[in-house]
Amino acid sequence: MEITGKIIQVLEEKSGQSAKGGWRKQEYILETQDQYPKKICFMVWGDKIDDFAIKENQEIEVSIDIESREFNGRWYTDVKAWKVAQKGSPSQAPTDNSVPMPEDAPPEQEEFDDLPF
């Protein structure tokens, strides 16, 4: 799924250790440019944080995977970005900072020992 909008907030990066080693995640708030704008919080994991280099006030198109899981009777939903393309002005070609994901590859799955789900 692709969503286009403007980054209105970059949240604090989070990191930690799991049985598989260190991990990091960065969350961003994107506001759509629709007639009725929506705010969407999405996350980027690992080295893609540096690859995408997302900044506040950027206009981007983000490709996301949405996944929900249950833990102790409650449901949690993740919105994970796997591709980000910056939108340029009309007189300039867009810059694509995307990291393509093979079509037959499943989305990245990471395990974290310190998370309850």
C-alpha positions as CSV (number, residue, x, y, z in Angstrom):
1,M,0.0,0.0,0.0
2,E,1.3,3.5,-0.9
3,I,0.5,6.7,1.0
4,T,1.6,10.2,0.0
5,G,1.9,13.1,2.4
6,K,4.1,15.4,4.4
7,I,6.2,14.5,7.4
8,I,5.0,16.6,10.3
9,Q,6.9,15.0,13.1
10,V,9.9,12.8,13.6
11,L,9.7,10.9,16.9
12,E,12.6,9.9,19.0
13,E,14.6,6.8,17.8
14,K,14.3,3.7,20.0
15,S,16.9,0.9,20.2
16,G,17.6,-2.1,22.3
17,Q,19.1,-5.6,22.4
18,S,17.5,-8.9,21.6
19,A,18.8,-12.5,21.4
20,K,19.8,-11.7,17.8
21,G,21.7,-8.5,18.6
22,G,20.9,-4.8,18.5
23,W,17.9,-3.2,16.9
24,R,16.6,0.3,16.2
25,K,13.4,1.8,15.1
26,Q,12.3,5.3,14.1
27,E,8.7,6.5,14.0
28,Y,7.3,9.3,11.8
29,I,4.0,11.1,11.6
30,L,2.8,11.7,8.0
31,E,-0.2,13.9,7.2
32,T,-2.0,13.2,4.0
33,Q,-2.9,16.0,1.6
34,D,-6.5,14.8,1.0
35,Q,-9.7,16.9,1.4
36,Y,-9.9,15.5,4.9
37,P,-6.2,15.0,5.9
38,K,-5.3,12.0,8.1
39,K,-2.3,11.6,10.3
40,I,-0.5,8.2,10.1
41,C,2.3,7.0,12.4
42,F,4.6,4.6,10.6
43,M,7.9,3.1,11.5
44,V,11.2,2.2,9.9
45,W,13.6,-0.4,11.2
46,G,17.4,-0.8,11.2
47,D,19.6,0.5,8.5
48,K,16.7,1.7,6.5
49,I,16.5,4.7,8.9
50,D,19.8,6.0,7.5
51,D,19.0,4.9,3.9
52,F,15.7,6.8,3.8
53,A,17.0,9.8,5.8
54,I,13.4,11.2,6.4
55,K,13.2,14.7,7.7
56,E,10.4,16.9,8.9
57,N,8.5,18.9,6.2
58,Q,9.4,16.4,3.5
59,E,6.8,15.4,1.0
60,I,7.1,11.7,0.5
61,E,5.4,8.6,-0.9
62,V,5.8,5.7,1.5
63,S,5.1,2.0,0.7
64,I,3.9,0.2,3.8
65,D,2.9,-3.2,5.2
66,I,0.3,-3.3,7.9
67,E,0.3,-6.1,10.4
68,S,-1.7,-6.8,13.6
69,R,-1.0,-9.3,16.3
70,E,-2.7,-10.4,19.5
71,F,-1.1,-10.4,23.0
72,N,-3.0,-11.1,26.2
73,G,-6.4,-10.4,24.6
74,R,-5.3,-7.1,23.1
75,W,-4.5,-6.4,19.4
76,Y,-1.5,-4.3,18.3
77,T,-1.0,-3.0,14.8
78,D,2.3,-2.0,13.2
79,V,2.6,0.2,10.1
80,K,6.1,-0.6,8.7
81,A,7.6,1.3,5.7
82,W,9.7,-0.7,3.3
83,K,10.1,1.9,0.5
84,V,10.2,5.7,0.7
85,A,10.4,8.1,-2.3
86,Q,10.8,11.8,-1.8
87,K,8.6,14.1,-3.8
88,G,10.3,16.9,-5.7
89,S,8.9,20.2,-6.7
90,P,7.1,20.3,-10.2
91,S,10.3,21.7,-11.8
92,Q,12.5,19.1,-10.4
93,A,12.5,15.3,-10.7
94,P,11.7,13.4,-7.5
95,T,14.6,11.9,-5.6
96,D,14.1,8.2,-4.9
97,N,15.8,7.1,-1.6
98,S,14.0,3.8,-1.7
99,V,15.5,0.4,-1.0
100,P,13.6,-2.0,-3.2
101,M,12.3,-5.2,-1.7
102,P,12.1,-8.3,-3.9
103,E,8.5,-9.0,-4.8
104,D,8.7,-12.7,-3.6
105,A,10.4,-11.8,-0.3
106,P,8.3,-11.6,2.9
107,P,8.4,-8.4,5.0
108,E,11.2,-8.3,7.5
109,Q,10.3,-10.1,10.8
110,E,12.3,-9.2,13.9
111,E,12.1,-10.7,17.3
112,F,12.7,-8.8,20.5
113,D,13.2,-10.3,23.9
114,D,12.3,-7.2,25.8
115,L,8.9,-6.6,24.2
116,P,5.8,-8.2,25.5
117,F,4.5,-9.2,22.1
